[in-house]
Amino acid sequence: MANYYDYFESFKIELPYIISGWLDNRGKFYECYWGQHTSLAYEIVRENNWVEEYRNAEKNCCMENARDWLIRVKKFILLDNPCGDYKTQVVQYNPICKHSKSQVNKLLTLFDYSDIMTEYIIQNI
């Protein structure tokens, strides 16, 4: 059985253009600004009527926040710039699950300007 932290993988790279938001498993991108990922995560939970499912899971995972739950359970991919420096791109995802073709294709489209990111996506996500 996997350890809780096995459900999270992060890739960090310096890029000239930062993309910030959430990518669902259908390939829908929810854009947000720096510092808004957590509030957007809760909004996504509400919009998709996952509140009860999230609350039940939260009880079993030591008060897990909506950000981690979206990644771990719903297979969302987080695109972030946690440094706020406008050059550090972080992609956080669940490496245990298989991500959808729609998700991978959207990632490839979002990062089509970066060969390094494209290679990483193809090999790892």
N, C-alpha and C positions, 0 to 999 in steps of 0.2 A: 504494500500500500504506500502511496506517495505521501511524503511530508507536505504540510501546508505550503511551504515556500517553494516546493518543486513546481507549483502551478504558475510561477511567475518567472519570466525571462525578460531581460532588458538588453537592448542594443543601443549603444550611444555612439554618435558620430558628429563631427563638425561639418556643418553644411551652410552654404550661403543663404539658403531659404528655409525657414522653419515652418512646419505644418503642425497645427495644434488642434486637438479634438479627439473624438471617439469614432471608431469604425466598427459597425456591427457586422454580423455574419452574413447579411444580405448584400453587403457592399455599400450601405448607406453611411455617409460621413456626416458627423455632427461636429461642426466647427465651434471652437471656443477660444477665448483669449487666455493668456497666462494667468494662472491662479483660479480658473473657473472650472477645472475638470471635476472636482468633487461635487459642486452644486449641479453641474450638468449631468453627472452620473445619477444623482437622485431624481432629477427631472426625467431622465430616460426611463428609470424604474417606474415612475408614476405614469408616464405616457404609454408605456407598454403593458400596464396593468399587472406588474410583477411585484407589487408592494407586499402582498401576503406571502408570496414565495420567498422574497428577499427577507422578510421578517422571520420566517421560519428557519431559513438558513443562517441568519444572523445569530439566532439563539444557540445554534450548534457550533458556531465558529468564533466564539469569544467576541461578539459585537463587531463583526467584520463590516467595514464601510462599503458603501455602494460601489466605489471605484474598484476595489479588489474583487467584489462579487461579480461585477460585469466581466472582468477578465477571467476569473476562475471558473465561473458557472456558465455565463452566457457567451463566452468566447469572443468578447469584444477585444479590440486592439486599441491601446492608448497611445496617442501621438502627443508628445509633450516637449517642453523646453523648461525643465525644472530650475535651471540656473537663472532664467530670465535674461540671458545674455544675447539672445537673438542669433545664436550660432550653434548651440548644442542641441541636436535633435536626439530625442530618446523615443524608442519604440518599445512598449512593454506589452507582452502577450503571454498566453498560456501555451507553453511548449508541449504539454502532454496531449492536448487535443489536436484534431485535424481542423485546420481553418478552411473555410469554403473557397471555392474557385472565385466567387464574386469578391470576396475580401482580398484575396491575393491580387486579383486583377486591378482592383481599386488602388491598392498600395502601389503596384507597379505604375499606374497612371499618375498618382500623386508624386511619386519620386522618380519620374522618368528622366529627370535632369541629372541624376546621380548614378553612375555605373556601380559604385561601391554599394549603395543602398539596394539597387536592383539585384545585384549578385547575392546580397545577404537575404533578401526576401525570397528569392528563388531557392536558395539552399536551406533556409531555416523555417520559413513560415508556411 
